[in-house]
């Protein structure tokens, strides 16, 4: 299980770095995708992943402004 958490952290770190460097149109698209993933995780009652996707979407939205 620890490997899964480490993989999520690495994935999250990569997404944040990409958010910092992305053009605004890409940032808006990525935010939308993160929100869609969040919605899927909520449907599956995976609150941790949903929260992470929400946080990622917020990072993308900050970048798109």
N, CA, C and O atoms as a GROMACS GRO file, in nm:
protein
  260
    1UNK      N    1   0.083  -0.119   0.000
    1UNK     CA    2   0.000   0.000   0.000
    1UNK      C    3   0.087   0.126   0.000
    1UNK      O    4   0.049   0.227  -0.060
    2UNK      N    5   0.202   0.120   0.066
    2UNK     CA    6   0.290   0.236   0.069
    2UNK      C    7   0.337   0.274  -0.070
    2UNK      O    8   0.352   0.393  -0.100
    3UNK      N    9   0.359   0.175  -0.155
    3UNK     CA   10   0.401   0.204  -0.290
    3UNK      C   11   0.294   0.285  -0.364
    3UNK      O   12   0.326   0.376  -0.439
    4UNK      N   13   0.168   0.251  -0.342
    4UNK     CA   14   0.058   0.325  -0.404
    4UNK      C   15   0.055   0.470  -0.360
    4UNK      O   16   0.030   0.559  -0.441
    5UNK      N   17   0.080   0.493  -0.233
    5UNK     CA   18   0.081   0.630  -0.181
    5UNK      C   19   0.200   0.705  -0.239
    5UNK      O   20   0.187   0.822  -0.276
    6UNK      N   21   0.315   0.640  -0.248
    6UNK     CA   22   0.434   0.704  -0.305
    6UNK      C   23   0.409   0.740  -0.452
    6UNK      O   24   0.447   0.848  -0.497
    7UNK      N   25   0.345   0.649  -0.525
    7UNK     CA   26   0.314   0.676  -0.665
    7UNK      C   27   0.221   0.796  -0.677
    7UNK      O   28   0.238   0.879  -0.766
    8UNK      N   29   0.121   0.805  -0.588
    8UNK     CA   30   0.029   0.919  -0.592
    8UNK      C   31   0.103   1.049  -0.563
    8UNK      O   32   0.077   1.151  -0.626
    9UNK      N   33   0.195   1.044  -0.466
    9UNK     CA   34   0.272   1.164  -0.433
    9UNK      C   35   0.358   1.207  -0.552
    9UNK      O   36   0.366   1.326  -0.583
   10UNK      N   37   0.422   1.112  -0.617
   10UNK     CA   38   0.504   1.144  -0.734
   10UNK      C   39   0.419   1.202  -0.846
   10UNK      O   40   0.458   1.299  -0.911
   11UNK      N   41   0.303   1.141  -0.869
   11UNK     CA   42   0.212   1.190  -0.972
   11UNK      C   43   0.166   1.331  -0.939
   11UNK      O   44   0.160   1.418  -1.026
   12UNK      N   45   0.132   1.353  -0.813
   12UNK     CA   46   0.088   1.485  -0.770
   12UNK      C   47   0.199   1.588  -0.787
   12UNK      O   48   0.173   1.699  -0.833
   13UNK      N   49   0.320   1.552  -0.751
   13UNK     CA   50   0.433   1.643  -0.766
   13UNK      C   51   0.454   1.681  -0.912
   13UNK      O   52   0.481   1.797  -0.943
   14UNK      N   53   0.441   1.584  -1.002
   14UNK     CA   54   0.457   1.610  -1.145
   14UNK      C   55   0.347   1.703  -1.196
   14UNK      O   56   0.373   1.792  -1.277
   15UNK      N   57   0.225   1.681  -1.148
   15UNK     CA   58   0.114   1.767  -1.191
   15UNK      C   59   0.134   1.910  -1.145
   15UNK      O   60   0.104   2.004  -1.220
   16UNK      N   61   0.182   1.928  -1.023
   16UNK     CA   62   0.204   2.062  -0.971
   16UNK      C   63   0.313   2.133  -1.051
   16UNK      O   64   0.298   2.251  -1.085
   17UNK      N   65   0.420   2.063  -1.081
   17UNK     CA   66   0.527   2.122  -1.161
   17UNK      C   67   0.476   2.160  -1.300
   17UNK      O   68   0.512   2.266  -1.353
   18UNK      N   69   0.394   2.075  -1.359
   18UNK     CA   70   0.337   2.106  -1.490
   18UNK      C   71   0.245   2.227  -1.482
   18UNK      O   72   0.242   2.310  -1.573
   19UNK      N   73   0.171   2.238  -1.372
   19UNK     CA   74   0.080   2.352  -1.355
   19UNK      C   75   0.157   2.484  -1.349
   19UNK      O   76   0.110   2.586  -1.399
   20UNK      N   77   0.273   2.480  -1.288
   20UNK     CA   78   0.353   2.603  -1.276
   20UNK      C   79   0.404   2.651  -1.412
   20UNK      O   80   0.426   2.771  -1.430
   21UNK      N   81   0.422   2.560  -1.507
   21UNK     CA   82   0.483   2.594  -1.635
   21UNK      C   83   0.383   2.604  -1.750
   21UNK      O   84   0.422   2.641  -1.861
   22UNK      N   85   0.260   2.574  -1.727
   22UNK     CA   86   0.162   2.561  -1.836
   22UNK      C   87   0.107   2.694  -1.885
   22UNK      O   88   0.093   2.788  -1.807
   23UNK      N   89   0.077   2.700  -2.015
   23UNK     CA   90   0.004   2.816  -2.067
   23UNK      C   91  -0.139   2.816  -2.012
   23UNK      O   92  -0.190   2.713  -1.967
   24UNK      N   93  -0.202   2.930  -2.018
   24UNK     CA   94  -0.335   2.945  -1.957
   24UNK      C   95  -0.440   2.852  -2.016
   24UNK      O   96  -0.521   2.797  -1.941
   25UNK      N   97  -0.442   2.832  -2.146
   25UNK     CA   98  -0.544   2.747  -2.205
   25UNK      C   99  -0.525   2.602  -2.161
   25UNK      O  100  -0.622   2.531  -2.135
   26UNK      N  101  -0.402   2.558  -2.154
   26UNK     CA  102  -0.376   2.422  -2.106
   26UNK      C  103  -0.414   2.410  -1.959
   26UNK      O  104  -0.467   2.308  -1.917
   27UNK      N  105  -0.386   2.514  -1.882
   27UNK     CA  106  -0.418   2.511  -1.739
   27UNK      C  107  -0.568   2.494  -1.718
   27UNK      O  108  -0.610   2.418  -1.631
   28UNK      N  109  -0.648   2.565  -1.796
   28UNK     CA  110  -0.793   2.554  -1.782
   28UNK      C  111  -0.840   2.413  -1.818
   28UNK      O  112  -0.928   2.358  -1.752
   29UNK      N  113  -0.781   2.355  -1.922
   29UNK     CA  114  -0.817   2.220  -1.963
   29UNK      C  115  -0.778   2.118  -1.856
   29UNK      O  116  -0.855   2.027  -1.825
   30UNK      N  117  -0.660   2.133  -1.801
   30UNK     CA  118  -0.613   2.042  -1.697
   30UNK      C  119  -0.698   2.054  -1.571
   30UNK      O  120  -0.727   1.953  -1.506
   31UNK      N  121  -0.740   2.176  -1.537
   31UNK     CA  122  -0.827   2.196  -1.421
   31UNK      C  123  -0.960   2.124  -1.442
   31UNK      O  124  -1.012   2.061  -1.350
   32UNK      N  125  -1.013   2.134  -1.560
   32UNK     CA  126  -1.139   2.066  -1.591
   32UNK      C  127  -1.124   1.915  -1.579
   32UNK      O  128  -1.211   1.847  -1.525
   33UNK      N  129  -1.012   1.862  -1.631
   33UNK     CA  130  -0.988   1.718  -1.621
   33UNK      C  131  -0.973   1.674  -1.476
   33UNK      O  132  -1.024   1.568  -1.438
   34UNK      N  133  -0.905   1.753  -1.396
   34UNK     CA  134  -0.888   1.720  -1.254
   34UNK      C  135  -1.023   1.720  -1.183
   34UNK      O  136  -1.049   1.635  -1.098
   35UNK      N  137  -1.109   1.815  -1.218
   35UNK     CA  138  -1.242   1.819  -1.157
   35UNK      C  139  -1.326   1.699  -1.200
   35UNK      O  140  -1.404   1.646  -1.121
   36UNK      N  141  -1.310   1.656  -1.324
   36UNK     CA  142  -1.381   1.537  -1.370
   36UNK      C  143  -1.333   1.412  -1.296
   36UNK      O  144  -1.413   1.327  -1.258
   37UNK      N  145  -1.200   1.403  -1.275
   37UNK     CA  146  -1.146   1.291  -1.198
   37UNK      C  147  -1.197   1.295  -1.055
   37UNK      O  148  -1.229   1.192  -0.996
   38UNK      N  149  -1.205   1.416  -0.998
   38UNK     CA  150  -1.256   1.432  -0.863
   38UNK      C  151  -1.399   1.379  -0.853
   38UNK      O  152  -1.435   1.311  -0.757
   39UNK      N  153  -1.479   1.412  -0.952
   39UNK     CA  154  -1.617   1.368  -0.954
   39UNK      C  155  -1.625   1.215  -0.960
   39UNK      O  156  -1.709   1.155  -0.893
   40UNK      N  157  -1.539   1.153  -1.039
   40UNK     CA  158  -1.535   1.006  -1.047
   40UNK      C  159  -1.496   0.946  -0.912
   40UNK      O  160  -1.555   0.848  -0.868
   41UNK      N  161  -1.396   1.006  -0.848
   41UNK     CA  162  -1.352   0.954  -0.719
   41UNK      C  163  -1.461   0.969  -0.613
   41UNK      O  164  -1.478   0.882  -0.528
   42UNK      N  165  -1.535   1.078  -0.619
   42UNK     CA  166  -1.645   1.095  -0.525
   42UNK      C  167  -1.754   0.991  -0.548
   42UNK      O  168  -1.814   0.941  -0.452
   43UNK      N  169  -1.778   0.958  -0.674
   43UNK     CA  170  -1.876   0.854  -0.705
   43UNK      C  171  -1.834   0.719  -0.648
   43UNK      O  172  -1.918   0.638  -0.609
   44UNK      N  173  -1.702   0.696  -0.645
   44UNK     CA  174  -1.649   0.571  -0.593
   44UNK      C  175  -1.618   0.579  -0.444
   44UNK      O  176  -1.560   0.486  -0.386
   45UNK      N  177  -1.656   0.690  -0.382
   45UNK     CA  178  -1.635   0.714  -0.240
   45UNK      C  179  -1.487   0.710  -0.201
   45UNK      O  180  -1.453   0.671  -0.089
   46UNK      N  181  -1.401   0.751  -0.292
   46UNK     CA  182  -1.257   0.761  -0.266
   46UNK      C  183  -1.228   0.908  -0.233
   46UNK      O  184  -1.190   0.986  -0.320
   47UNK      N  185  -1.247   0.943  -0.107
   47UNK     CA  186  -1.238   1.082  -0.067
   47UNK      C  187  -1.096   1.137  -0.071
   47UNK      O  188  -1.076   1.255  -0.099
   48UNK      N  189  -0.997   1.054  -0.045
   48UNK     CA  190  -0.859   1.100  -0.048
   48UNK      C  191  -0.820   1.142  -0.190
   48UNK      O  192  -0.766   1.250  -0.210
   49UNK      N  193  -0.849   1.056  -0.287
   49UNK     CA  194  -0.816   1.089  -0.426
   49UNK      C  195  -0.897   1.209  -0.474
   49UNK      O  196  -0.846   1.292  -0.549
   50UNK      N  197  -1.022   1.218  -0.432
   50UNK     CA  198  -1.105   1.331  -0.471
   50UNK      C  199  -1.048   1.462  -0.416
   50UNK      O  200  -1.045   1.563  -0.486
   51UNK      N  201  -1.002   1.458  -0.292
   51UNK     CA  202  -0.942   1.577  -0.233
   51UNK      C  203  -0.815   1.617  -0.307
   51UNK      O  204  -0.793   1.736  -0.333
   52UNK      N  205  -0.734   1.519  -0.342
   52UNK     CA  206  -0.610   1.547  -0.416
   52UNK      C  207  -0.642   1.611  -0.550
   52UNK      O  208  -0.580   1.709  -0.589
   53UNK      N  209  -0.740   1.554  -0.621
   53UNK     CA  210  -0.778   1.611  -0.751
   53UNK      C  211  -0.834   1.752  -0.736
   53UNK      O  212  -0.812   1.836  -0.823
   54UNK      N  213  -0.906   1.778  -0.629
   54UNK     CA  214  -0.958   1.912  -0.604
   54UNK      C  215  -0.843   2.009  -0.585
   54UNK      O  216  -0.845   2.120  -0.639
   55UNK      N  217  -0.744   1.968  -0.509
   55UNK     CA  218  -0.627   2.052  -0.484
   55UNK      C  219  -0.552   2.078  -0.615
   55UNK      O  220  -0.511   2.191  -0.641
   56UNK      N  221  -0.535   1.975  -0.696
   56UNK     CA  222  -0.467   1.990  -0.825
   56UNK      C  223  -0.544   2.087  -0.914
   56UNK      O  224  -0.485   2.173  -0.978
   57UNK      N  225  -0.676   2.072  -0.918
   57UNK     CA  226  -0.758   2.163  -0.999
   57UNK      C  227  -0.739   2.308  -0.953
   57UNK      O  228  -0.731   2.399  -1.036
   58UNK      N  229  -0.734   2.329  -0.823
   58UNK     CA  230  -0.713   2.465  -0.773
   58UNK      C  231  -0.577   2.520  -0.815
   58UNK      O  232  -0.566   2.639  -0.846
   59UNK      N  233  -0.475   2.436  -0.817
   59UNK     CA  234  -0.343   2.481  -0.862
   59UNK      C  235  -0.347   2.522  -1.009
   59UNK      O  236  -0.290   2.624  -1.047
   60UNK      N  237  -0.416   2.442  -1.090
   60UNK     CA  238  -0.429   2.475  -1.232
   60UNK      C  239  -0.506   2.606  -1.249
   60UNK      O  240  -0.471   2.690  -1.332
   61UNK      N  241  -0.611   2.623  -1.169
   61UNK     CA  242  -0.692   2.745  -1.181
   61UNK      C  243  -0.611   2.869  -1.142
   61UNK      O  244  -0.627   2.975  -1.202
   62UNK      N  245  -0.527   2.856  -1.042
   62UNK     CA  246  -0.440   2.968  -1.005
   62UNK      C  247  -0.348   3.005  -1.120
   62UNK      O  248  -0.322   3.122  -1.145
   63UNK      N  249  -0.299   2.904  -1.189
   63UNK     CA  250  -0.208   2.926  -1.302
   63UNK      C  251  -0.279   2.992  -1.418
   63UNK      O  252  -0.220   3.072  -1.490
   64UNK      N  253  -0.407   2.959  -1.438
   64UNK     CA  254  -0.479   3.009  -1.555
   64UNK      C  255  -0.520   3.156  -1.539
   64UNK      O  256  -0.566   3.217  -1.636
   65UNK      N  257  -0.507   3.211  -1.422
   65UNK     CA  258  -0.547   3.351  -1.401
   65UNK      C  259  -0.441   3.447  -1.446
   65UNK      O  260  -0.459   3.569  -1.435
   0.00000   0.00000   0.00000
